[in-house]
Amino acid sequence: MSNLNQLQSVIDNAPEEREIMWSRFGKLSVTPQVIVWSEVDGKRQPNRLAYDGKPLVAGETLELVFLVDIQEFNPSLTFVYERSVTIKKSGPRRKTDWSEIVEPSLVAVFGKDWIIHADGNYVEAQDVPTVTGRMTKNDKPLNTIKLVRSFASRAECLAAYEGIRQSSVTSDGIPADVVIWAKEVRDIADKHKLDFGALVATDERLSKYGVEALQEAMK
């Protein structure tokens, strides 16, 4: 086989990129709340109130808070996965996360009556970039939630989580769940202005791979 034929063979048999390595597994909760804007010291600030089941009035916006309890399967985590989604539909010129990502994924997983079935179910969800491509102050993409699948029971969800955790490995040889944890630790470090390297050094799972390898795997 010539070098070109060999090269073609390598290209044809290249492994697929596994989006699933960024999945979150756990029980989903969906909480509606209402955003009301007010003026404080000359600046508009949002006030979030519990949704009371009544129609919204002018100046109010509905928001759904999606929470996946990832701590249930990984008690070492000190946080849950949470994303708040403003309920606004896409228009002719401007697309929204709700219309383009979140609602279609809910319908695909739970059907048109997702509002009845989603809350309290065990799910797999992915953290994906927003349609606007907006960035945080630290130049990181803002993400939103995309539902991938639901499970008939906690046991099924746990089995799927364990299967992915044990089989998913990055090109650097670092398990996917370690990369996910490193990403979460990095976000915590950025939020609280802590040193990521220092946090890695004190973490039993992360310290064995080193900061440089983890940063490369998180790209």
matplotlib code that plots the C-alpha trace (Angstrom):
import matplotlib.pyplot as plt

x = [0.0, 1.4, 1.8, -1.1, -3.4, -2.3, -3.0, -6.4, -7.1, -6.1, -8.4, -11.3, -11.0, -10.4, -12.3, -15.4, -15.3, -17.3, -19.6, -20.8, -17.7, -19.3, -22.6, -24.2, -26.2, -28.7, -32.2, -33.6, -35.6, -37.3, -38.3, -40.1, -39.5, -40.3, -37.7, -38.8, -36.3, -35.9, -33.7, -31.0, -28.5, -29.1, -28.6, -31.2, -31.0, -33.1, -35.3, -36.2, -39.6, -41.3, -43.8, -47.3, -49.2, -50.7, -50.2, -47.2, -47.7, -45.7, -42.1, -42.0, -40.1, -40.4, -37.2, -36.8, -34.1, -32.8, -30.8, -29.2, -28.2, -24.8, -23.8, -26.0, -23.6, -20.5, -20.7, -17.2, -18.6, -19.5, -22.0, -24.8, -25.2, -27.6, -28.6, -31.2, -32.9, -34.9, -38.1, -38.0, -38.7, -36.4, -37.3, -36.5, -33.2, -32.3, -32.1, -32.6, -31.3, -34.8, -36.1, -32.9, -31.5, -33.4, -37.1, -36.3, -34.2, -37.0, -39.5, -37.1, -36.5, -40.0, -42.4, -44.7, -45.9, -42.4, -43.7, -45.5, -42.8, -39.4, -39.3, -38.1, -36.8, -33.2, -31.5, -28.4, -27.8, -25.0, -23.6, -23.4, -22.5, -25.3, -26.5, -25.2, -21.7, -21.5, -18.4, -17.9, -15.6, -12.9, -13.3, -15.0, -18.2, -21.5, -23.3, -26.8, -28.4, -29.3, -31.3, -30.0, -32.1, -34.1, -34.0, -36.8, -35.1, -32.2, -30.4, -30.5, -29.1, -26.4, -25.4, -25.1, -23.0, -20.7, -20.3, -19.3, -17.1, -15.1, -14.9, -14.5, -10.8, -9.5, -6.7, -4.3, -5.3, -7.2, -10.6, -13.5, -14.9, -11.6, -11.6, -15.1, -14.1, -11.0, -13.2, -15.5, -12.6, -11.2, -14.5, -14.6, -11.1, -12.0, -15.1, -13.5, -10.1, -8.2, -5.1, -6.1, -2.7, -2.9, -6.4, -5.1, -2.2, -4.5, -7.0, -6.2, -7.8, -6.3, -2.8, -1.7, -2.1, -0.7, -1.9, -0.5, -2.0, -5.4, -5.4, -4.6, -7.4, -9.9, -9.4]
y = [0.0, 3.4, 6.1, 8.0, 4.9, 4.5, 8.1, 7.8, 4.7, 6.6, 9.5, 7.2, 5.3, 8.4, 8.2, 10.4, 13.3, 12.3, 15.1, 12.9, 13.4, 16.8, 15.2, 15.5, 12.7, 13.0, 13.9, 17.0, 19.7, 22.5, 25.6, 28.6, 32.1, 35.6, 38.3, 41.8, 44.7, 47.6, 50.7, 50.6, 53.5, 54.3, 50.8, 48.2, 45.1, 41.9, 40.6, 37.0, 35.9, 32.6, 32.0, 32.2, 30.6, 33.9, 35.6, 37.8, 41.6, 44.2, 44.3, 40.7, 37.8, 34.1, 32.1, 28.4, 27.1, 23.7, 21.8, 18.4, 16.9, 15.6, 15.2, 12.1, 10.0, 11.9, 12.9, 14.5, 17.4, 20.5, 21.9, 20.9, 21.7, 24.6, 26.7, 29.5, 30.0, 33.1, 32.1, 34.2, 32.9, 33.4, 36.2, 36.9, 38.6, 37.3, 33.7, 32.5, 29.7, 28.7, 28.3, 26.9, 24.6, 24.1, 23.7, 21.4, 19.2, 19.0, 18.0, 15.4, 13.8, 14.1, 14.9, 17.9, 17.4, 17.9, 20.4, 17.5, 14.9, 16.7, 17.6, 14.8, 12.6, 11.2, 12.6, 13.1, 16.7, 18.5, 21.9, 23.6, 27.1, 29.6, 30.5, 34.1, 32.9, 35.4, 35.2, 35.7, 38.4, 35.8, 35.2, 31.8, 30.9, 31.2, 27.8, 26.6, 23.2, 20.7, 17.5, 14.4, 11.5, 10.5, 7.2, 5.0, 4.8, 5.9, 2.6, 3.1, 6.6, 5.5, 2.6, 5.0, 7.4, 4.7, 3.4, 6.8, 7.5, 4.3, 4.2, 7.9, 8.9, 12.0, 12.0, 12.8, 9.6, 11.5, 10.1, 12.3, 12.6, 14.0, 16.5, 17.5, 17.9, 19.9, 22.3, 22.8, 23.5, 26.0, 27.8, 27.9, 29.3, 32.0, 32.9, 33.2, 34.5, 31.4, 29.8, 26.9, 25.2, 25.3, 23.7, 21.0, 20.3, 19.6, 17.5, 13.8, 13.1, 16.1, 16.2, 13.0, 14.5, 18.0, 21.5, 21.6, 18.2, 19.2, 22.6, 20.9, 18.3, 21.1, 22.9]
z = [0.0, -1.0, 1.5, 0.0, 0.3, 3.9, 4.6, 3.1, 5.2, 8.4, 7.4, 6.6, 9.9, 12.1, 15.4, 15.8, 18.2, 21.3, 22.3, 25.0, 27.1, 28.1, 29.2, 32.6, 34.1, 36.9, 38.0, 36.2, 37.9, 36.0, 37.9, 36.3, 37.6, 36.5, 35.8, 36.7, 36.0, 38.3, 38.5, 41.2, 41.5, 37.8, 36.7, 35.5, 37.6, 37.4, 40.3, 40.1, 41.5, 41.8, 39.0, 40.5, 37.5, 36.3, 32.9, 32.7, 32.5, 30.7, 31.8, 33.0, 31.3, 32.0, 32.8, 33.3, 35.6, 34.5, 37.2, 36.8, 40.1, 39.1, 42.8, 43.1, 41.0, 42.0, 45.7, 45.6, 43.5, 45.5, 43.0, 40.6, 36.9, 36.5, 33.5, 33.4, 30.0, 29.1, 27.3, 24.1, 20.6, 17.6, 15.3, 11.6, 12.5, 16.0, 17.1, 20.7, 22.7, 23.7, 20.1, 18.5, 21.2, 24.4, 23.3, 20.4, 22.6, 25.2, 22.5, 21.0, 24.4, 26.1, 23.3, 22.8, 26.4, 27.8, 30.3, 32.1, 31.8, 32.1, 35.8, 38.0, 35.3, 35.0, 32.0, 30.0, 29.1, 27.3, 28.0, 24.5, 23.3, 23.0, 19.5, 19.9, 20.6, 23.5, 25.8, 29.5, 30.9, 30.9, 27.2, 27.6, 25.7, 27.4, 27.4, 27.6, 28.2, 25.5, 26.5, 24.9, 26.4, 29.4, 31.4, 32.7, 36.1, 38.2, 37.7, 33.9, 34.2, 36.6, 34.2, 31.3, 33.4, 34.6, 31.0, 29.7, 32.6, 32.2, 28.4, 27.4, 27.2, 25.5, 22.9, 25.8, 27.6, 30.3, 31.3, 30.2, 33.6, 34.8, 32.0, 33.0, 36.6, 35.6, 33.6, 36.5, 38.8, 36.3, 36.2, 40.0, 40.1, 37.5, 39.4, 42.8, 41.5, 42.7, 41.2, 39.0, 39.4, 43.2, 43.1, 40.8, 43.1, 46.0, 44.1, 44.1, 40.7, 38.9, 40.3, 38.7, 35.2, 35.7, 34.8, 31.3, 30.2, 31.7, 30.0, 26.6, 27.2, 28.0, 24.7]

ax = plt.figure().add_subplot(projection="3d")
ax.plot(x, y, z, "-o")
ax.set_aspect("equal")
plt.show()
